[in-house]
Each structure stands twice: as structure tokens, then as C-alpha cells.
Amino acid sequence: MALIIGTVLSGSNNVFEVERDDIEDIYSESHTEEEIIIHCTLKSKRLKVETKYYNPLAPGDKVQVELDDINKNKGQIISLIPRKNQFVRWNVKGRCPQLLAANLDYIILVTTPGQPDFRPRFIDRELAQAEYQNLTPIILVNKYDLAEVQDEDFQVRLKIWEELGYKVLRISAKTGEGLTELAELLTGKLSALVGQSGVGKSSLVNVLDNNCVLKTGSLSQKYGKGTHTTTKGTLMHLHLNESIVGGMQNVYASIIDTPGVRRFVLHDIAAEDLALYFREMKPLIGKCTYGMSCSHNTEPGCKIQEAVYSGIISEERYDSWKRICEEIKTGSWCD
């Protein structure tokens, strides 16, 4: 049995598409889909991982594959190579954690000023999860051509995130605004697009690569036509549009397009630990009069409350932190 290392592109119902890592220059048109893609099942019914996930593997995972002796396009996944990182959410319906992507350079949190409505606490939850998992988050505001960008509260939120050191990209897939900066960020990297349904993740992919057309229920990409639905994530290699990379040819980026999320529920973060994953609060943890037992709500001598009163910590983020803490405690997640 021949063994190879590969990267999971997509999968559902324990059937996975895996890209061979032992083929040089996978972008070359001389390579066919049959040469690069292996259709795999799991060697055993349950892959051994640390946590019982809703899905055992995610796009971006590195795996060891045992090739079929007769059909080299088929194989069995026999082991998972340890991940350098992962992005997870709690799947409410499945009542277990769900892997969205693995081995990322960036997690790109896509939002809009409107259509659908701007939801800053949704982003704050994603940021906390990214901080917990030591990922580099990028906030991407799509549809920046909409009139809602003039809203004062919306602009205040963007400024707060930027002042905390988060990179905020202002993008319009419709007008082209910000696409060059986005392409520069993505070049040569593996990034995942995460956000609620309707924020325009597929539209962004379409304008980044003219040859990649994402529509509801269909996908055309480097490897030919395949299935792309809102129920599973897919790793794609984009041949970036020359018009947005200064006329350069053969510039590539790898993108994981994840399913739209209606509610982003935190995984493995306790309410009493949430402040550790709010950048502005973390340095103050343990410095309150009541030390680590301070709830940061009503206690005298609370350094976090003092920072809010003095304007060091924004009231918007403090309020977001309190609401998310309550959601964790009660298990009732709101918008």
C-alpha cells in the first residue's frame, strides 16, 4: 500500500476530497484533476481526535492517505497530522464543536454595514474565538458601497477594532474598492472566510478570480466542476485577477469558503475566562482588588471598570463582553 500526505479540500458524510501534497506546481495546467485529487473515506469509522467534533476533519487539514492498489484516485485516510491551529464554533443543532477550517494563516471575519444588518457582537464572538485559538483575525467589511457606511455607530465600531490592533479591510466586491489590498494580504496564504449568510463571501471569491464562479449549489474552480453547497466548507486555489494585483501573472491564494453561519456560538470558553480573549481587558486580569475572583461588574477596585470609566476600554466592547458572558452562562445566544 502506497502512503502519501495530502490536504483536505472538502468533505461530508465521511467522504473527503484530498489534494496530494507530493505533486509539485499544482497550479500547472498540465496536471489534471485525476492526478491531484484523491476521493477518500476514513480507515476506521471514527478518526482518533482529541475532541468529539461534529465533523472529524476540516478543509486545510493535513492527513496521511493509504492509496487504493487498483484505483489511485481513491484511498483511505489513516491518520491526521497535528494541526498548527483550527477555527471552531459550537454547533447548537449537533450539540458539539464544529471544525470550520485548519492550518490557517488568516481567519477573515466577513461582515457588512447592511444587507444583512451589521452585527458587531457577532464579530466580537468570532474575535474572542480567534484569540483563544491563537489565530490572526482580519475583519473584512464587504458591501462598503452601501449607504449604511455613513452610520456613526457603525464607524465607531470599526474604529474601536482598529485601535485594538485588528486589521479592518473596507471592501466592495461591486465597485472594486479595497480589492488590491485584500489580494496582497491573501497572496501565497491559506485563509478562511467566515460570516453569516448573505455577507458576500462567494461574491468576493468571484471577483478575486474570474475563473472561479460560485453560485448556489454549483462550483467551477481549478479542478473543474464540482459541488458547492452551504452545508460544507471548500478549499479553493484562486488564480488572482491580474487587474487587482498590478498586472502580475500567476499570482495565487488559497481560500476556504465556509458555510454561512446564522449564530456564532463560542466553544470551550467559560464566562469567567472570556476577558482573557478581549485584548483590552487581558492585561488587567488579576490586578483588581479582589484579584482573579473579580467579576468586573460591581466590585470596588475593579481595574476593568476603572478603565471603562476613564475611556481606556470602550463602553461598546465592555457591554459586548457582559452580554456574551451572560449568553455563555445561560446558553441563550442572541444577535
N, C-alpha and C positions, 0 to 999 in steps of 0.2 A: 504494500500500500504506500503510495506516494503522499508525503505530507508537505503542505505549503502554508504560508501565513497570508491572511487576507483581511480586507476591511469590509465590515458590514455596510451595505448601501441601504437596504430596507428589509422589512420582514413582517410577517403576520401569520398567526396560526402555526407558529414554529416552523415556518418555511422562510428561508432567508436568501437574498441575493448578496453574494460576497465577491468583491473585486480582488483579483490576485495582486499581491504586492511584489511578486518576483518578475513582473514584466516591466521592462524599462520603457520610459516615454509612453505612458498610457494615453497621452493626448494625440499620438500619431494616428493619422487616418489609415495607416497601413494595418492597424490592429482592428479586428472585428469583435463584436460583442461576444461571440462564441469563444474567442481566445481569452477574454478578460474576465467574464462573469461566470461564476460557479453557482448553481442552484443547490442550496444546501438544506439539510434537515439536521436536527440535533442527534448526536450519537446515542444519548440516553434521553429518556422522557423529560428529565429535568436537569438543566445545566447547573453545575455547582457554583453558586454565587453567594456572597455574604448575606444578602437580604433577599427575601422573597418578593421579587418585583412583579408588577402587573405584566411586564414583558421581560424575558431574560436577557435580551440583547437590544442594543440601540444603534442607529446609524452612527458610524465613527468607531465602533468597537473593533479591536484587533482580535482575530481568532485564529486558531490552528485548525486546518481542514484536512481531512483524510479524503483524497480523491478516489472516485469510483474507478475500478480497474478497467471497466469497459467503456464508460462514458465520462470523459474528462470534464464535461460541463456540469457534472453532478458530484456531490460529495457530502460528507458528514462533518459537522463541527464537533470537535472532540475536546476543545478547551478554550477558555477565554484568557487572553493575555491581560495582565493587570492594567487597569485604566489609569492614566495620569490625572484625569478628572472626569466628572459627569454632571449632567444637569437633570434634576429630578423634581417632580411635583407629586403631591398626594392625589391619587385618583379616587375621588369620592365614590363613584359608582362601583369601582372594583374593590374599594376599601383596602388599598395597598399602594405603595410607592410605584410611580411610573417613570421609567427612564425615557428622556426625550432625546438626548444626544450624549456622545462621549468623546474624549480626547480632543477637546476644543482649544483653539487659540482665542476665540472670542465668543461670547454669548450676546447676541444682538436682540435687544428688547424693543420690539416694534410697537409704536403707539400712533395715535392721530389726534389732531386738535378737535376733530369732529368726524362723524360718519365712519365708524361708530363714535360714541361720545368718549371724550378724554377721561381716563380713569387713573389718576395719579397713585391711588393706593394699590392698584393692580401692579404698577411699576415698582412701588416700594416693596411689595412682597417679593417680586422677582429679584430685585436688588439684594434683599436680605438672603434669599436662597443662593444667589450667586456668591455673595460674600462668605456664606457658610461653607460653600464648596470650592472656595479659592479660585473662582473663575474671574476673568476680566470682562465685565459687562460694558456694553455700549448701548446707549439709549438712542434709538432711531425714530425721529418724528416724521412719519410719512404724511403725504397729503398736505404739505406745508403751503400749498397754493390756496387752501380754503380760507374763507373769511374769518373763521374762528381763531385764527392765529393772532388776531388783534385783541383777543380777550386778555384782560390784565392778569387775572388769576392764572391763566394758562402760562403766560410768560414768566410770572413769578415762580411757578413750579420748575420751569426749565432752568431758570437762574439759580434756584436753590440746589438742584442736582449738579450744575456746573461748578458752583462754589465748593461743593463737597469733593470735587475732583473727578466726577464722572464725565466722560465724553458724550456730548449730545450732538447728534447729527440732524440737521434740518433738511429734509429731502422731499422732493416731489417727483414721483415716477411719471407724472403727467407732463410737467414743464421741463424736467431735467435738472432742476435745482439740486445742488449738492451731490450729484451722482459721481462726479470726478473724485471728490474727497472719499466717498464711500468705496469706490473701486480701488483707490490707493490703499485703503485700510484692508480690504479683502484679499488683495493680490498675494498669492502664494500661501494663503492661510486656510484653515478649516474653521468655519463659523457656522453657528446655528441661528436661524431666525425664529423667534418665539413671540407670540402675541395672540390677542383674541381674534376671533373670526372677523374678517372684513377690514383689517388694518392695511391690507395690500401687500402681504408677503410675496404672493405669486406675481403680482404686478412688478415688484422690484426685481425679481429674478428675470422676468421677461425683458425689461429694459436694459439690464446688465448684459444679457446675452441674447442677441437677435435670433440665434438658432435654438433657443430653449423656450418653448411655448407651453406654459402651464395653463390648463383650463380645468373646469370642474370635471373630474372623472377621467382626465387624459393627460398624458405627459409625453412630450417629444424632447429628447435630450441626446447627448453624445452617443449613447448606446442604442439609439433607435427608439421606436415607440414602446411605451410600457404603460403600466397602470399607476396613476397617482390619485389617491383619494384623501379625504380629510381625516381618515382614521389611522394613518401611519405616516411616519416621517421618512424622508428620502434624501440621501446624499447625492448631490449632483456636482459635476465638474463644469464650471462655466468658462467659456471662451469669451473673455470680456470684450464688449463692443469697442472697437478701435476709436470711435468718436468720443468716448469718455475716458480713454487712457492716453490721450495726447497723440493719437495716430500710431501708437506702438502695436505691433502684431504679436500674436501668440502669447497673450497675457492671460493667465488662468487664475481661477479662485475656486475653492470647494465650499459648497453651501449645503447645509442640512435645512430643508424646509419642513418645519414641524406642523402638526395639525393645529388648527385654531383652538384656543382654549377659552371657554366661557368664564370659568372661575379658576384662578391660580391659587391653589391651597398649599401652604408650606409643608415641607416634610422634615421631620426629625429635629425641629427647632422648638424648644419649650418656651413658654411665655416668659419665664424668669431669665432666659438666656437671650431673648430677642435683641436687647440693647447692644449686645456684643456684635451684632451684624448691621447696626446703624452706625456708619462711620463716625458721625459727630458725637455719638454717645460712648462709644467703646473706650476712649482714653479716660473717661470719668468714672468708669465702673470700679467700685471698691473704695472710692475716695469720699463717699458720703459719710455723714456722722454715724449712720447705722451700718456702714460697711456693705458687705455683699448681701445683707438681708434687706436693704432698702428697696422698696417697691417703686420709687421715683414718682410717687403720686402725691402724698400728703405729708411725708415725714419732714421735720425741720432739719436743716443742714444737708439737704439733698443737692448735690452738685449739678445734677442734670436739670432740676427745676431752676436752680440759680442761673444756669446757662441759658435757659429759655427766657427767663425774666430779663436777662441782660442782652438778649438778642443774638447770642452766640449760636444757639440752636434755634432754628425756625419753629414758630408755633405750628406751622403746617406739618412738618415732619414729626414733631412731638405728638401732635394729635393723631397722625397716622400710626405712630408706634403704639399709642394707647389703644386705638381701635383694633389693630392687628393682634395685640396681646389679648384683648377680650375675645376676639374670634378664636384664637388658639385655645383659650380656657373653656369656651362654651361649645366649640365645634360648629358654630354658626357663622358661615363665611358670607359676607355681603360684598357689594360693589364698592 
